Amino acid sequence: MNDIWTVSQTQIDLWLAVFWWPFCRIFGFLLADPFYSSKAISVKVRVCVAIFISLIIAPVLPAMPQVPVVSPAGILIVINQLLIGIAIGYIVRIIFSAMEMAGHLAGLQMGLGFASFYDPLHATSIPIVAQFLSLMTILVFLALNGHLMVLHTLLDSFTSLPVRVEPISGLGFKLLVDYGALIFRAGVLLALPVIGSLLVTNLAVGIMTRAAPQLNVFAVGFPLMMGIGLLAMYLSMPYMPAHIEMMLSEGAKFAARMMGAFAGK
């Protein structure tokens, strides 16, 4: 009768592995994703969210490795899962950083590079134009159900790259580093309407100053540059959500490709 209630160490390790290793990947993602890693969301809430998601998806995940949780191989699996989750989170962070880069470039050209304030969420001073685009990106991100899209991408990664004992390949990190070029490429393209309009304005102010040397370029040029820049940003705002949606969809495709690279395919 007592044998019925006997639980071996192997069974305990299997039960823990079903929830522990998926939890590590999900928690790594929540640590790196710019939306879920916001300081407005405490660590306790993130841990609870990771546990909740792990409990929901555990029954449909592929079989876990027959490895004790507390062992060198088990610790290696934990490190692999954390790195995979952090890598997926950084894909979304790169998209947000691209929008902030566009704000940095636009604000610098408008002469608002000095207009910055302390952001408690980032714990640093951020130019006001970059902060504005960052907040707009979060609103568009939520409107497009981006928070659910990235979770879907994370859960798909368990199918394309199941939990395994073998270490992940470094090719995935190389792809992630190359993908980081999106920050500068997309940032320049999104700020291009402002940069182009201000370039024409600069040429016009230069011609005016040459034609009328007595004209105070600082009294006329600075308000004109700021006004033209704000107008160009206002006119380009309706086109930005489409670019954000495109970057999110491309980020989901890149995540699948990165999982293949991690698997060594």
C-alpha positions, 0 to 999 in steps of 0.5 A, a space after each residue: 500500500 505504501 508503494 502506491 504513494 512512493 515518488 522517486 527522485 526521477 519523477 520529481 525531476 520530470 515534473 519540475 522540468 516540465 515547468 522550470 525550463 519553459 519558465 526560464 525562457 519566458 522569464 528571460 524574455 520578460 527581462 529583455 522585452 521593452 514593454 514587459 521589462 518596464 519599471 512600472 511592472 515589478 519583478 514580482 509581477 513578471 515572475 507571476 506572469 512567467 509562472 502563469 504562462 508556464 503552467 498554461 503551455 506546459 501540457 502542449 510543449 514537446 517532451 523535455 530532456 530526461 535530465 535532472 534539474 539540479 545537475 550540470 546538464 540541467 544548469 546548462 539548459 537553464 542558461 540556454 533557455 535564459 539566453 534564448 528568451 533574452 534574445 527574443 526580447 531584444 528583437 522587440 527592444 531593437 524595434 523600440 530603439 529604432 523609433 527612439 533613434 528617429 526621435 534623437 535624429 529629428 530632435 537634433 536637427 530641429 535644435 531640440 537636442 538640449 530639451 531632455 528630461 529624466 525618464 524614471 522608466 529608463 532611469 536616464 535623461 532622454 530628449 523630448 522628441 525621442 520620448 514622444 516617439 517612444 510613447 507613441 510606439 508603445 501605444 501603437 504596439 498595444 493597439 496592434 496587439 503587439 504584446 500578444 504577437 511577441 508572446 505568440 512568437 515566444 511560444 512558437 520558439 518552443 516548437 522550432 527550438 525545443 528544450 534540449 541538452 545541447 548548447 545553442 549555436 553562436 550563429 543566432 547571436 551573430 544574426 541578432 547583432 547584425 539585426 541591430 543595424 535596424 536601429 540606425 537604418 530604420 531610425 534614419 529612414 523614419 527621421 528622413 522627412 524631418 531631416 530633408 525638410 530641415 535641409 531645405 530650410 537650412 539652405 533657404 536660411 543660408 541664402 537669406 543670410 547671404 542676401 541680407 547680412 543684417 538679418 539675425 539668423 538666430 532670431 529667425 532661423 531657430 524658430 523657423 527650424 523648429 516650426 518646420 521640423 514639427 510640421 514635418 513630423 506632424 505630417 509624417 506621423 500617420 505613416 509611422 504605425 504602418 512602419 511599426 507594424 511592418 517591423 513587428 512582422 519582420 521581427 517575428 520572421 527574424 525570430 523564427 530564423 534566429 531559432 533555426 540558427 540557435 539549433 544549428 540549422 
